[in-house]
Amino acid sequence: TAYFENIGGLKVRSAITVSGVRIGQVSNIVFDSERLQAKVTLRVDNNHNYFTTDTAASIYTAGLLGEQYIALEPGAEDDTLSDGDEIEFTQSAVVLEEIRKANEKTNYYFNAGALCFNNMGKCRRTDT
């Protein structure tokens, strides 16, 4: 089980991979109203029982507009995860809209700085 703030387009039956190799799939997704996060249940093939308690789970997208999947990154602890254990280290899906908004803010401040520089330090506020 892993909790994420944002699962993007992750779906039941989405792939679970390690080093690019499919080792399982997402078996359930629900919203946990106590934690206010998505609770994702992972089903990993039985022969992959070596993941340690500090394993990380990240949601990635295959290609620019491809399907989303969970990539596991094994840790270095001695203890291994058991059925029902929680993966504590997670990275939510990257949402393109958030990147676009951040880029717009960056461009705004960059353009405002350039305007200030070009006016010999006489800065003025613009909304362009």
C-alpha positions as CSV (number, residue, x, y, z in Angstrom):
1,T,0.0,0.0,0.0
2,A,1.2,3.5,-0.8
3,Y,-0.4,7.0,-0.3
4,F,-0.1,9.8,-2.8
5,E,-1.3,13.4,-2.7
6,N,-2.0,13.2,-6.5
7,I,-2.3,10.1,-8.6
8,G,-2.9,11.9,-11.9
9,G,-4.3,9.4,-14.4
10,L,-3.1,6.3,-12.5
11,K,-5.7,3.4,-12.8
12,V,-6.4,0.0,-11.5
13,R,-4.3,-2.4,-13.5
14,S,-1.6,0.2,-14.1
15,A,1.9,-1.3,-14.2
16,I,4.3,-1.5,-11.3
17,T,7.9,-1.6,-12.4
18,V,11.4,-1.8,-11.1
19,S,14.3,-0.8,-13.4
20,G,11.7,-0.6,-16.2
21,V,10.6,-4.3,-15.8
22,R,7.0,-4.9,-15.0
23,I,6.6,-6.8,-11.7
24,G,3.0,-6.2,-10.8
25,Q,0.0,-4.0,-11.1
26,V,-2.2,-1.6,-9.2
27,S,-5.1,-3.6,-7.7
28,N,-7.1,-0.9,-5.9
29,I,-7.4,2.9,-5.6
30,V,-9.5,4.7,-3.0
31,F,-9.5,8.1,-1.3
32,D,-8.5,7.9,2.4
33,S,-10.7,10.6,4.1
34,E,-8.6,10.5,7.3
35,R,-5.2,11.1,5.5
36,L,-6.8,13.1,2.7
37,Q,-4.7,11.2,0.2
38,A,-5.2,8.5,-2.5
39,K,-4.6,5.0,-1.1
40,V,-3.1,2.8,-3.8
41,T,-2.9,-1.0,-3.2
42,L,-0.1,-2.6,-5.1
43,R,0.0,-6.3,-6.2
44,V,3.6,-7.4,-6.8
45,D,4.3,-10.8,-8.2
46,N,5.2,-13.4,-5.5
47,N,8.8,-13.9,-6.7
48,H,9.6,-10.2,-6.0
49,N,9.5,-10.4,-2.2
50,Y,12.9,-8.6,-1.6
51,F,11.7,-5.0,-1.4
52,T,13.0,-3.3,1.8
53,T,11.1,-1.1,4.2
54,D,12.8,2.0,2.7
55,T,11.6,1.3,-0.8
56,A,10.3,4.3,-2.7
57,A,7.3,4.4,-5.0
58,S,6.9,7.2,-7.7
59,I,4.2,7.8,-10.3
60,Y,5.6,8.3,-13.7
61,T,4.2,8.8,-17.2
62,A,5.3,6.6,-20.1
63,G,6.3,9.1,-22.8
64,L,4.9,12.6,-23.0
65,L,1.2,11.6,-23.0
66,G,1.4,7.9,-22.2
67,E,-0.2,5.9,-19.4
68,Q,0.9,6.4,-15.8
69,Y,2.6,3.7,-13.8
70,I,4.3,3.2,-10.5
71,A,8.1,2.7,-10.4
72,L,9.6,1.1,-7.3
73,E,13.1,2.0,-6.2
74,P,14.5,-0.6,-3.7
75,G,16.2,0.8,-0.6
76,A,19.1,-0.5,1.5
77,E,17.5,-1.6,4.8
78,D,17.7,-5.2,6.0
79,D,14.0,-5.6,6.8
80,T,11.7,-6.4,3.9
81,L,8.1,-5.4,3.2
82,S,5.3,-7.9,4.0
83,D,1.8,-8.1,2.6
84,G,-0.2,-5.1,3.7
85,D,2.8,-3.0,4.7
86,E,2.9,0.7,3.7
87,I,5.5,2.2,1.4
88,E,6.4,5.3,3.3
89,F,8.4,7.1,0.6
90,T,6.3,8.2,-2.3
91,Q,6.4,10.8,-5.1
92,S,3.1,11.9,-6.6
93,A,2.3,12.3,-10.2
94,V,3.6,15.3,-12.0
95,V,0.7,17.3,-13.4
96,L,1.4,19.2,-16.6
97,E,-1.0,22.0,-15.5
98,E,1.1,22.7,-12.4
99,I,4.3,22.9,-14.5
100,R,2.6,25.3,-16.9
101,K,1.5,27.5,-14.0
102,A,4.9,27.5,-12.5
103,N,6.4,28.4,-15.9
104,E,4.0,31.3,-16.3
105,K,5.1,32.7,-12.9
106,T,8.7,32.3,-13.8
107,N,8.3,34.0,-17.1
108,Y,6.4,36.9,-15.4
109,Y,9.1,37.5,-12.9
110,F,11.8,37.1,-15.5
111,N,10.1,39.6,-17.8
112,A,9.5,42.1,-15.0
113,G,13.2,41.9,-14.1
114,A,14.3,42.5,-17.7
115,L,11.9,45.5,-17.9
116,C,13.5,46.9,-14.7
117,F,17.0,46.3,-16.1
118,N,16.2,47.9,-19.4
119,N,14.8,51.0,-17.7
120,M,18.0,51.6,-15.8
121,G,16.6,50.4,-12.5
122,K,13.4,52.5,-12.8
123,C,11.1,49.5,-12.2
124,R,7.4,49.7,-12.9
125,R,4.7,47.1,-12.4
126,T,3.2,45.6,-15.5
127,D,0.7,42.8,-15.9
128,T,2.1,41.5,-19.2
